[in-house]
Amino acid sequence: MRALIAAATGLALAFALVLTIAALGAPSGRTSPKPLLTTVPAHP
């Protein structure tokens, strides 16, 4: 019985976390103005 209560509690917490993240919304999607400091490998 304790396992069932623990599973239900965990499921409720996970659902609350998903609803919280959904309520905050997606990030704005802006990109950084600074260029990436990486090099592109030469094509063979």
N, C-alpha and C positions, 0 to 999 in steps of 0.2 A: 504494500500500500504506500509506503514511503517513496518508492521508486516512481509510482504513478503521480504522486503529488509533486515530486521534484521535476518530472518530465513536463507536467502541466505548467509549473512555475517557469521553467526555462523557456517553454514555448510562448508563454505570455510576455516574458521579458524580450524575447527575440522579436515578437510581433510589435511590441511597443517601440523597439529600436528602429524597426523598418518604418513605422508610421512617423517617427520623429525625423528620420532622414528624408522621407518623402515630403514632410511639411516644410522642411528647410529649403527644398527646391534644388535644382541643378546649379552647378557653378556657372558663372557668366560666360565662360568659354573664350576669354581674351587670351591673346598670346603675349609673350614677353617681347619688348622692343629690342632687347639685347640679342645678338646673334649667338648661336651655339658655337662653342669653341671646340669643334671637332673637325677632323679631316676626312675627306671622302677618298676611299681607296681607288687607285688607278684601275681602269678597265683593262683586262688582258687583251 
